[in-house]
Structures are given as C-alpha cells and as structure tokens.
C-alpha cells in the first residue's frame, strides 16, 4: 500500500493557489501582502478577480495570473509564483501590470487619469543571474536624477 502525502507544497501551483487563492484562506493572503507592503498600505479585505486577461485582438498576447485581487480602495494585486528561471521574467512582470492599468481606462468623454495602484508581487524560487542575490527587490518608476518616485501606482516586488 502506497503512503499518501498529506501536506500541500506551497511552492507548486496547486498548493500555492489552494493556500492563498481561496476565500477560506483569504486572511493568509492579506497578511502576506501586508507584510510585503509594509508601511505603504494595509489591506483590510480582498476580492478575488478573474485571473485570465485577454489581449485586445486575437493576435495579442494574453496573460494568466496565478492570483489577481482587488482591495477595498480599488488597488489591484497580481501575485505570481515562479519556480523556474525565465530569461525575460522582469519584462513579463511589467507586461502583466499593464492589464489592470488598461482596465481603468473607461470609455467616455472625460477620463481624469487618476490611476489606482497596481502591485505585482512575485515569489521567485531562483535568483537573477545578472544581479546580486537578495531577499527583496522592489522595482518602480523613478526620476533617475532625483531618485524620487515618478509614479506610485506601479510597484513590482520580486522575492
């Protein structure tokens, strides 16, 4: 008789989505995101959203997020688990962030361009070959001369 495993591996898609992607365990995801965000933001509640985003036309690339949610302020969170190194993972993270930005562009005569924040949080089981290994890497749009944040609405955190 074979021994059945009774534990979920949180570093595999099934285990990750089971632990963090269900209403039953939503408090785990909220706590995790609050730890990552630190003083920037404190999430009280999340709504899980559709993880599949189609391109504008049939030939455009689509995106499928591991987890996608929205907090009580309308800020969006893309949470990705990546076990295998990918050459263009940073580019893919920025590409993924464009989908929630585009969703904010409602049709109509006026649009005030007051974007809600989009956070991409990636849990990586590898280090980037071209950079020094470290636990947390935060990427944002900054003014190169002053170092000031140029656009606070987009943050990419790579762990």
Helices and strands as residue ranges (DSSP letters): H 13-20, G 23-25, H 26-37, E 46-48, E 52-53, E 63-64, E 67-71, E 76-82, H 89-103, E 118-124, E 137-142, E 149-158
